Amino acid sequence: MIKFRMVIISFIEVAFPLTIAAVAHDCSSPGDCMQTAGYNAIVSIVGGILGLAAAIFGKAILDTLQNTFLKELWPISPDEKATPGAVATPRELAERARRAARAHPTDCSSSTAQVADDYGITALNNLPTANKQVQYMQNPENGWRTVTAEEAQDLANQGYLVIAGRAEPNGIGHVAVVVPGQMVQSGDGNSYPLVAGGALDSNNPGVPGAAYSENGHGVNHAWSRRHRQEVEYYVPLARTP
């Protein structure tokens, strides 16, 4: 087994430089690389190498290989950066939101962070208020982008994580998770996505506020008429931590 591993290591040590050299020789840019036959051959070779490495050495070495030289050979494209992150089934999303609302009935930031954590996104766990979570998601460098209300509902209906939020500079903001369903037509003439999560009743601490929902209600129920048009919808990108 040791000798066999040494053969594989030697093969990888030889193949990697040849692969890099081939890419440099066959094309002048990542986009050009993808159009060459040499590039496609390299993809097949490296895929085989990674498969052997994973089988022999386990997942740890595969992750290391993917996180080092592969990032140089195949940078993330702008299109990939603009795609949503992990996806669940719509039913799973609804259940995650329901479970989080029940666990944190008076704390919108904690219920939202729990659902995000279910998607493998842990950053919101360290942001204990809605205002801080919204400010974090507003920064593109943190790996989030905004979508329209219609896009938010459509993505949630596909099982993607979408967070509705509005910061209140001089008070308490609010965040909620967009859940699958049909948009709600409001008396103000607009349609709003369905959201679920905990909510604080500022007049009765310890009691869920009117914005609380386990199964989802319209944004027009979670925010006042004066503020609902200011709500933004945030989607984590594919590689958000």
Secondary structure, 3 states (H helix, E strand, C coil): CHHHHHHHHHHHHHHHHHHHHHHHHHCCCHHHHCCCHHHHHHHHHHHHHHHHHHHHHCHHHHHHHHCCHHHHHCCCCHHHHCCECCECCHHHHHHHHHHHHHHCCCCHHHHHHHHHHHCCCCHHHHCCCHHHHHHHHHCHHHCEEEECHHHHHHHHHCCECCEEEECCCCCCCEEEEECCCCCEECCCCCEECEEEECCECCCCCCCECCCCEEEEEEHHHHCCCCCHHHCEEEEEECCCC
